[in-house]
Amino acid sequence: MVKTSFENVDAELWVHPGKLGIAQPSVCLFHKSRESGAQLLDAISELSGDARPAQRVITFRSCLRPRPLRKMKMKLDSIGDDLKIMHIGFDRDTATITLTEVGLSLLKSALQIWLDGGEDFGVSPRNSALNPKAFGKFDRESGELWFWGPGYAGP
């Protein structure tokens, strides 16, 4: 069930058809104003206090972009053989980000930069200090989450 505070977030979520960084898929977030999208940071804060595994679901308003996504699931789990940092992917209308504590910290930092006005940047397991040779299977298969707006609507 989606919490009321995480419903119809005033931001756009979609999958870019190409590669924006070094991995695919490129899941993209855009907001028209710096105030829009703060609920994502709230969801991260709630997750960090929960026992593992934990999950938050965020829904987004409809958008006219090609390949729009309606939901984002953020799942916090413990470090394991397959997952050391994070995995970003999508299925149908839902982006899924599975995180460990390390990934949670990376995503939280990226969201804060975005809410402070940063744009045209991505986050993925490759942003961590962990050597890529130590990545788990899901880290290696992860896409990227890209942040856009309000000054640049995206590619």
Contact map, one row per residue, 1 for C-alpha under 8 A:
11100000000000000000000000000000000000000000000000000000100000000000000000000000000000000000000000000000000000000000000000000000000000000000000000000000000
11110110000000000000000000000000000000000000000000000001111000000000000000000000000000000000000000000000000000000000000000000000000000000000000000000000000
11111110000000000000000000000000000000000000000000000000100000000000000000000000000000000000000000000000000000000000000000000000000000000000000000000000000
01111110000000000000000000000000000000000000000000000000000000000000000000000000000000000000000000000000000000000000000000000000000000000000000000000000000
00111110000000000000000000000000000000100000000000000000000000000000000000000000000000000000000000000000000000000000000000000000000000000000000000000000000
01111111100000000000000000000000000000110010000000000000111000000000000000000000000000000000000000000000000000000000000000000000000000000000000000000000000
01111111100000000000000000000000000000000000000000000000011100000000000000000000000000000000000000000000000000000000000000000000000000000000000000000000000
00000111110000000000000000000000000000000000000000000000011110000000000000000000000000000000000000000000000000000000000000000000000000000000000000000000000
00000111111000000000000000000000000110100000000000000000011110000000000000000000000000000000000000000000000000000000000000000000000000000000000000000000000
00000001111100000000000000000010000110000000000000000000000110000000000000000000000000000000000000000000000000000000000000000000000000000000000000000000000
00000000111110000000000000001111000110000000000000000000000110000000000000000000000000000000000000000000000000000000000000000000000000000000000000000000000
00000000011111000000000000011110000000000000000000000000000111100001000000000000000000000000000000000000000000000000000000000000000000000000000000000000000
00000000001111100000000000111100000000000000000000000000000100100001111000000000000000000000000000000000000000000000000000000000000000000000000000000000000
00000000000111110000000000111000000000000000000000000000000000001111100000000000000000000000000000000000000000000000000000000000000000000000000000000000000
00000000000011111000000011110000000000000000000000000000000000000111100000000000000000000000000000000000000000000000000000000000000000000000000000000000000
00000000000001111111000011110000000000000000000000000000000000000110000000000000000000000000000000000000000000000000000000000000000000000000000000000000000
00000000000000111110000011000000000000000000000000000000000000000010000000000000000000000000000000000000000000000000000000000000000000000000000000000000000
00000000000000011111000111000000000000000000000000000000000000000000000000000000000000000000000000000000000000000000000000000000000000000000000000000000000
00000000000000011111111111000000000000000000000000000000000000000000000000000000000000000000000000000000000000000000000000000000000000000000000000000000000
00000000000000010111111101000000000000000000000000000000000000000000000000000000000000000000000000000000000000000000000000000000000000000000000000000000000
00000000000000000011111101000000000000000000000000000000000000000000000000000000000000000000000000000000000000000000000001000000000000000000000100000000000
00000000000000000011111100000000000000000000000000000000000000000000000000000000000000000000000000000000000000000000000000000000000000000000000000000000000
00000000000000000011111111000000000000000000000000000000000000000000000000000000000000000000000000000000000000000000000000000000000000000000011100000000000
00000000000000000111111111000000000000000000000000000000000000000000000000000000000000000000000000000000000000000000000000000000000000000000011100000000000
00000000000000111110001111100000000000000000000000000000000000000000000000000000000000011100000000000000000000000000000000000000000000000000011100000000000
00000000000000111111101111110000000000000000000000000000000000000000000000000000000000000000000000000000000000000000000000000000000000000000001111000000000
00000000000011110000000011111000000000000000000000000000000000000000000000000000000000011100001000000000000000000000000000000000000000000000001111000000000
00000000000111110000000001111100000000000000000000000000000000000000000000000000000000000000000000000000000000000000000000000000000000000000000011110000000
00000000001111000000000000111110000000000000000000000000000000000000000000000000000000000000000000000000000000000000000000000000000000000000000011110000000
00000000001110000000000000011111000000000000000000000000000000000000000000000000000000000000000000000000000000000000000000000000000000000000000000111100110
00000000011100000000000000001111110110000000000000000000000000000000000000000000000000000000000000000000000000000000000000000000000000000000000000011100000
00000000001000000000000000000111110100000000000000000000000000000000000000000000000000000000000000000000000000000000000000000000000000000000000000001110000
00000000000000000000000000000011111100000000000000000000000000000000000000000000000000000000000000000000000000000000000000000000000000000000000000001100000
00000000000000000000000000000011111110000000000000000000000000000000000000000000000000000000000000000000000000000111100000000000000000000000000000000100000
00000000000000000000000000000000111111000000000000000000000000000000000000000000000000000000000000000000000000000010000000000000000000000000000000000000000
00000000111000000000000000000011111111000000000000000000000000000000000000000000000000000000000000000000000000000010000000000000000000000000000000000000000
00000000111000000000000000000010011111111000000000000000000000000000000000000000000000000000000000000000000000000010000000000000000000000000000000000000000
00000000000000000000000000000000001111111100000000000000000000000000000000000000000000000000000000000000000000000010000000000000000000000000000000000000000
00001100100000000000000000000000000011111110000000000000000000000000000000000000000000000000000000000000000000000000000000000000000000000000000000000000000
00000100000000000000000000000000000011111111000000000000010000000000000000000000000000000000000000000000000000100000000000000000000000000000000000000000000
00000000000000000000000000000000000011111111100000000000000000000000000000000000000000000000000000000000000100110000000000000000000000000000000000000000000
00000000000000000000000000000000000001111111110000000000000000000000000000000000000000000000000000000000000000000000000000000000000000000000000000000000000
00000100000000000000000000000000000000111111111000000001000000000000000000000000000000000000000000000000000000000000000000000000000000000000000000000000000
00000000000000000000000000000000000000011111111100000000000000000000000000000000000000000000000000000001000100000000000000000000000000000000000000000000000
00000000000000000000000000000000000000001111111110000000000000000000000000000000000000000000000000000000000000000000000000000000000000000000000000000000000
00000000000000000000000000000000000000000111111111000000000000000000000000000000000000000000000000000000000000000000000000000000000000000000000000000000000
00000000000000000000000000000000000000000011111111000111000000000000000000010000000000000000000000000000000000000000000000000000000000000000000000000000000
00000000000000000000000000000000000000000001111111000000000000000000000000010000000000000000000000001001000000000000000000000000000000000000000000000000000
00000000000000000000000000000000000000000000111111100000000000000000000000000000000000000000000000000000000000000000000000000000000000000000000000000000000
00000000000000000000000000000000000000000000011111111100000000000000000000000000000000000000000000000000000000000000000000000000000000000000000000000000000
00000000000000000000000000000000000000000000000011111100000000000000000000000000000000000000000000000000000000000000000000000000000000000000000000000000000
00000000000000000000000000000000000000000000000001111100000000000000000000011100000000000000000000000000000000000000000000000000000000000000000000000000000
00000000000000000000000000000000000000000000000001111110000000000000000000111100000000000000000000000000000000000000000000000000000000000000000000000000000
00000000000000000000000000000000000000000000001001111111000000000000000000111000000000000000000000000000000000000000000000000000000000000000000000000000000
00000000000000000000000000000000000000000000001000001111100000000000000011110000000000000000000000000000000000000000000000000000000000000000000000000000000
01000000000000000000000000000000000000000010001000000111110000000000000011100000000000000000000000000000000000000000000000000000000000000000000000000000000
11100100000000000000000000000000000000000000000000000011111000000000001111000000000000000000000000000000000000000000000000000000000000000000000000000000000
01000111100000000000000000000000000000010000000000000001111100000000001110000000000000000000000000000000000000000000000000000000000000000000000000000000000
01000111100000000000000000000000000000000000000000000000111110000000011100000000000000000000000000000000000000000000000000000000000000000000000000000000000
00000011111110000000000000000000000000000000000000000000011111000000111000000000000000000000000000000000000000000000000000000000000000000000000000000000000
00000001111100000000000000000000000000000000000000000000001111100000010000000000000000000000000000000000000000000000000000000000000000000000000000000000000
00000000000100000000000000000000000000000000000000000000000111110001010000000000000000000000000000000000000000000000000000000000000000000000000000000000000
00000000000110000000000000000000000000000000000000000000000011111001000000000000000000000000000000000000000000000000000000000000000000000000000000000000000
00000000000000000000000000000000000000000000000000000000000001111101000000000000000000000000000000000000000000000000000000000000000000000000000000000000000
00000000000001000000000000000000000000000000000000000000000000111111000000000000000000000000000000000000000000000000000000000000000000000000000000000000000
00000000000001110000000000000000000000000000000000000000000000011111000000000000000000000000000000000000000000000000000000000000000000000000000000000000000
00000000000001111000000000000000000000000000000000000000000000001111100000000000000000000000000000000000000000000000000000000000000000000000000000000000000
00000000000111100000000000000000000000000000000000000000000001111111110000000000000000000000100000000000000000000000000000000000000000000000000000000000000
00000000000011100000000000000000000000000000000000000000000100000011111100000000000000000001111000000000000000000000000000000000000000000000000000000000000
00000000000010000000000000000000000000000000000000000000001111000001111100000000000000000000110000000000000000000000000000000000000000000000000000000000000
00000000000010000000000000000000000000000000000000000000111100000000111110000000000000000000111000000000000000000000000000000000000000000000000000000000000
00000000000000000000000000000000000000000000000000000000111000000000111111000000000000000000011110000000000000000000000000000000000000000000000000000000000
00000000000000000000000000000000000000000000000000000011110000000000001111100000000000000000011110000000000000000000000000000000000000000000000000000000000
00000000000000000000000000000000000000000000000000000011100000000000000111110000000000000000000111100000000000000000000000000000000000000000000000000000000
00000000000000000000000000000000000000000000000000001111000000000000000011111000000000000000000111100000000000000000000000000000000000000000000000000000000
00000000000000000000000000000000000000000000001100011110000000000000000001111100000000000000000001111001000000000000000000000000000000000000000000000000000
00000000000000000000000000000000000000000000000000011100000000000000000000111110000000000000000001111000000000000000000000000000000000000000000000000000000
00000000000000000000000000000000000000000000000000011000000000000000000000011111000000000000000000011000000000000000000000000000000000000000000000000000000
00000000000000000000000000000000000000000000000000000000000000000000000000001111101110000000000000011000000000000000000000000000000000000000000000000000000
00000000000000000000000000000000000000000000000000000000000000000000000000000111111100000000000000000000000000000000000000000000000000010000000000000000000
00000000000000000000000000000000000000000000000000000000000000000000000000000011111100000000000000000000000000000000000000000000000000011000000000000000000
00000000000000000000000000000000000000000000000000000000000000000000000000000001111100000000000000000000000000000000000000000000000000111110000000000000000
00000000000000000000000000000000000000000000000000000000000000000000000000000011111111100000000000110000000000000000000000000000000000111110000000000000000
00000000000000000000000000000000000000000000000000000000000000000000000000000011111111000000000000010100000000000000000000000000000000110010000000000000000
00000000000000000000000000000000000000000000000000000000000000000000000000000010001111100000000000111110000000000000000000001001000000100010000000000000000
00000000000000000000000000000000000000000000000000000000000000000000000000000000001111110000000011110111000000000000000000011000000000000110010000000000000
00000000000000000000000000000000000000000000000000000000000000000000000000000000001011111000000111100000000000000000000000011000000000000110111000000000000
00000000000000000000000010100000000000000000000000000000000000000000000000000000000001111100001111000000000000000000000000010000000000000000011110000000000
00000000000000000000000010100000000000000000000000000000000000000000000000000000000000111110001110000000000000000000000000000000000000000000011100000000000
00000000000000000000000010100000000000000000000000000000000000000000000000000000000000011111111100000000000000000000000000000000000000000000000000000000000
00000000000000000000000000000000000000000000000000000000000000000000000000000000000000001111111100000000000000000000000000000000000000000000000000000000000
00000000000000000000000000000000000000000000000000000000000000000000100000000000000000000111110000000000000000000000000000000000000000000000000000000000000
00000000000000000000000000000000000000000000000000000000000000000001111000000000000000000111111000000000000000000000000000000000000000000000000000000000000
00000000000000000000000000000000000000000000000000000000000000000000111110000000000000000111111100000000000000000000000000000000000000000000000000000000000
00000000000000000000000000100000000000000000000000000000000000000000101110000000000000011110111110000000000000000000000000000000000000000000000000000000000
00000000000000000000000000000000000000000000000000000000000000000000000111100000000000111110011111000000000000000000000000000000000000000000000000000000000
00000000000000000000000000000000000000000000000000000000000000000000000111100000000001111000001111100000000000000000000000000000000000000000000000000000000
00000000000000000000000000000000000000000000000000000000000000000000000001111000000001110000000111110000000000000000000000000000000000000000000000000000000
00000000000000000000000000000000000000000000000000000000000000000000000001111000001011100000000011111111000000000000000000000000000000000000000000000000000
00000000000000000000000000000000000000000000000000000000000000000000000000011110001111000000000001111111000000000000000000000000000000000000000000000000000
00000000000000000000000000000000000000000000000100000000000000000000000000011110000010000000000000111111100000000000000000000000000000000000000000000000000
00000000000000000000000000000000000000000000000000000000000000000000000000000000000111000000000000111111110000000000000000000001000000000000000000000000000
00000000000000000000000000000000000000000000000000000000000000000000000000000000000011000000000000111111111000000000000000001001000000000000000000000000000
00000000000000000000000000000000000000000001000100000000000000000000000000010000000001000000000000111111111100000000000000000000000000000000000000000000000
00000000000000000000000000000000000000000000000000000000000000000000000000000000000000000000000000001111111110000000000000000000000000000000000000000000000
00000000000000000000000000000000000000000000000000000000000000000000000000000000000000000000000000000111111111000000000000100011000000000000000000000000000
00000000000000000000000000000000000000000000000000000000000000000000000000000000000000000000000000000011111111100000000000100000000000000000000000000000000
00000000000000000000000000000000000000001001000000000000000000000000000000000000000000000000000000000001111111110000000000000000000000000000000000000000000
00000000000000000000000000000000000000000000000000000000000000000000000000000000000000000000000000000000111111111000000000000000000000000000000000000000000
00000000000000000000000000000000000000000000000000000000000000000000000000000000000000000000000000000000011111111100000001100000000000000000000000000000000
00000000000000000000000000000000000000011000000000000000000000000000000000000000000000000000000000000000001111111110000000000000000000000000000000000000000
00000000000000000000000000000000000000001000000000000000000000000000000000000000000000000000000000000000000111111111000000000000000000000000000000000000000
00000000000000000000000000000000000000000000000000000000000000000000000000000000000000000000000000000000000011111111110000000000000000000000000000000000000
00000000000000000000000000000000010000000000000000000000000000000000000000000000000000000000000000000000000001111111111000000000000000000000000000110000000
00000000000000000000000000000000011111000000000000000000000000000000000000000000000000000000000000000000000000111111110000000000000000000000000000000000000
00000000000000000000000000000000010000000000000000000000000000000000000000000000000000000000000000000000000000011111110000000000000000000000000000000000000
00000000000000000000000000000000010000000000000000000000000000000000000000000000000000000000000000000000000000001111111000000000000000000000000000001100000
00000000000000000000000000000000000000000000000000000000000000000000000000000000000000000000000000000000000000001111111110000000000000000000000000111000000
00000000000000000000000000000000000000000000000000000000000000000000000000000000000000000000000000000000000000000100111110000000000000000000000000111111000
00000000000000000000000000000000000000000000000000000000000000000000000000000000000000000000000000000000000000000000011111000000000000000000000001111001010
00000000000000000000000000000000000000000000000000000000000000000000000000000000000000000000000000000000000000000000011111100000000000000000000001110000000
00000000000000000000100000000000000000000000000000000000000000000000000000000000000000000000000000000000000001000000000111110000000000000000000111100000000
00000000000000000000000000000000000000000000000000000000000000000000000000000000000000000000000000000000011001000000000011111110000000000000000111000000000
00000000000000000000000000000000000000000000000000000000000000000000000000000000000001110000000000000000000000000000000001111111000000000000011110000000000
00000000000000000000000000000000000000000000000000000000000000000000000000000000000011100000000000000010000000000000000000111111000000000011010000000000000
00000000000000000000000000000000000000000000000000000000000000000000000000000000000000000000000000000000000000000000000000111111110100000000000000000000000
00000000000000000000000000000000000000000000000000000000000000000000000000000000000000000000000000000000010000000000000000111111100000000000000000000000000
00000000000000000000000000000000000000000000000000000000000000000000000000000000000010000000000000000110010000000000000000011111110000000000000000000000000
00000000000000000000000000000000000000000000000000000000000000000000000000000000000000000000000000000000000000000000000000000111111000000000000000000000000
00000000000000000000000000000000000000000000000000000000000000000000000000000000000000000000000000000000000000000000000000000101111101100000000000000000000
00000000000000000000000000000000000000000000000000000000000000000000000000000000000000000000000000000000000000000000000000000000111111100000000000000000000
00000000000000000000000000000000000000000000000000000000000000000000000000000000000000000000000000000000000000000000000000000100011111100001000000000000000
00000000000000000000000000000000000000000000000000000000000000000000000000000000000000000000000000000000000000000000000000000000001111100000000000000000000
00000000000000000000000000000000000000000000000000000000000000000000000000000000000000000000000000000000000000000000000000000000011111110000000000000000000
00000000000000000000000000000000000000000000000000000000000000000000000000000000011110000000000000000000000000000000000000000000011111111111000000000000000
00000000000000000000000000000000000000000000000000000000000000000000000000000001111100000000000000000000000000000000000000000000000001111111000000000000000
00000000000000000000000000000000000000000000000000000000000000000000000000000000111000000000000000000000000000000000000000000000000000111111100000000000000
00000000000000000000000000000000000000000000000000000000000000000000000000000000011001100000000000000000000000000000000000000000000000111111110000000000000
00000000000000000000000000000000000000000000000000000000000000000000000000000000011111100000000000000000000000000000000000001000000000111111110000000000000
00000000000000000000000000000000000000000000000000000000000000000000000000000000000000000000000000000000000000000000000000001000000100111111110000000000000
00000000000000000000000000000000000000000000000000000000000000000000000000000000000000100000000000000000000000000000000000000000000000001111111000000000000
00000000000000000000001110000000000000000000000000000000000000000000000000000000000001111000000000000000000000000000000000011000000000000111111100000000000
00000000000000000000001111100000000000000000000000000000000000000000000000000000000000111000000000000000000000000000000000010000000000000000111110000000000
00000000000000000000101111100000000000000000000000000000000000000000000000000000000000011000000000000000000000000000000001110000000000000000011111000000000
00000000000000000000000001111000000000000000000000000000000000000000000000000000000000010000000000000000000000000000000001110000000000000000001111100000000
00000000000000000000000001111000000000000000000000000000000000000000000000000000000000000000000000000000000000000000000111100000000000000000000111110000000
00000000000000000000000000011100000000000000000000000000000000000000000000000000000000000000000000000000000000000100011111000000000000000000000011111000000
00000000000000000000000000011110000000000000000000000000000000000000000000000000000000000000000000000000000000000100011110000000000000000000000001111111110
00000000000000000000000000000111100000000000000000000000000000000000000000000000000000000000000000000000000000000000111100000000000000000000000000111111110
00000000000000000000000000000111110000000000000000000000000000000000000000000000000000000000000000000000000000000000101000000000000000000000000000011111100
00000000000000000000000000000001000000000000000000000000000000000000000000000000000000000000000000000000000000000000001000000000000000000000000000011111100
00000000000000000000000000000000000000000000000000000000000000000000000000000000000000000000000000000000000000000000001100000000000000000000000000011111110
00000000000000000000000000000100000000000000000000000000000000000000000000000000000000000000000000000000000000000000000000000000000000000000000000011111111
00000000000000000000000000000100000000000000000000000000000000000000000000000000000000000000000000000000000000000000000100000000000000000000000000011001111
00000000000000000000000000000000000000000000000000000000000000000000000000000000000000000000000000000000000000000000000000000000000000000000000000000000111
